[in-house]
Amino acid sequence: MAYPSKNTYNQYHKEIVDLIIDDNSRLVTAYFNLEPSDVATFKLSNIVVIDGQHYIVNKVRDYDTRGGRLTKVELITFKLRGAGPDFDLNEPNITNVEIE
């Protein structure tokens, strides 16, 4: 049985899944001092750049709304050259977040 190539998965999810399952991708855990404004403006489509390495946020754990504590964040590393020709960091639904 053949499946049509023009489907929801290929249209909306294939590019990001291919980045995540790439052999060079890694799961990284880091701790961040997140401000309420960081959480309020956060989108899962954000790409975080730390020291030139690109990450996708996988999970945010234990965020304290009262502040004063570091927040555990799971990130997935990826390399942009693994992205297909249609992947564009300048798309309106993707936000680059630079962290110093």
C-alpha positions in Angstrom: 0.0 0.0 0.0 1.4 3.4 -1.0 0.9 6.5 1.1 0.4 9.9 -0.5 3.5 12.1 -0.1 1.3 15.2 0.1 0.1 14.9 3.7 0.0 16.7 7.0 3.2 15.1 8.3 5.2 16.0 5.3 3.8 19.5 5.1 4.1 20.5 8.8 6.3 18.1 10.7 8.9 16.3 8.5 11.6 19.0 8.6 11.7 19.3 12.4 11.4 15.5 12.9 14.3 15.0 10.5 16.4 17.5 12.5 15.6 15.8 15.8 16.4 12.2 14.6 19.6 13.2 12.8 22.6 11.2 14.0 24.3 14.5 15.1 21.4 15.6 17.3 21.9 15.3 21.1 19.7 15.9 24.1 21.2 18.5 26.4 19.9 19.6 29.9 20.7 23.1 31.0 19.6 25.5 33.8 18.4 29.0 33.0 17.3 32.0 35.0 14.0 32.6 33.2 12.1 35.8 33.7 8.3 35.9 33.5 8.6 37.7 30.2 10.7 34.8 28.8 8.0 32.4 29.6 5.2 34.7 28.5 6.7 35.1 25.0 8.0 31.6 24.6 6.9 29.5 21.6 7.8 25.9 20.9 9.0 27.0 17.4 11.7 29.1 19.0 15.3 28.2 18.1 17.7 28.9 20.8 21.3 29.8 19.8 24.0 29.4 22.5 27.7 29.9 21.5 26.7 29.4 17.9 25.0 26.0 18.5 21.3 25.8 17.5 18.8 24.1 19.9 15.1 23.3 19.9 13.5 23.3 23.3 12.2 19.9 24.2 10.9 20.5 27.7 10.8 23.2 30.4 10.7 21.7 33.9 10.2 23.2 37.4 9.6 26.8 36.4 9.0 28.8 39.6 6.6 31.7 39.0 8.0 33.5 42.1 11.4 33.6 40.5 14.8 33.3 42.2 15.4 29.7 41.0 17.0 28.3 38.0 14.7 26.4 35.6 15.7 23.1 34.1 15.4 23.1 30.3 15.9 20.1 28.0 17.3 21.1 24.6 17.9 19.2 21.4 21.0 20.1 19.4 20.9 20.1 15.6 22.9 21.3 12.7 21.2 23.6 10.1 22.9 21.9 7.2 20.8 18.8 8.0 17.7 20.8 7.2 16.0 20.4 3.9 15.8 23.1 1.3 12.4 24.4 2.5 13.6 25.0 6.1 14.0 28.7 6.7 15.0 30.3 10.0 13.4 33.6 8.7 9.9 32.1 8.6 7.5 34.2 10.7 6.7 31.2 12.9 10.3 30.7 13.9 12.0 32.9 16.4 15.8 32.9 17.0 16.7 33.5 20.6 20.3 34.5 21.3 21.6 33.6 24.7 24.9 35.1 25.9 
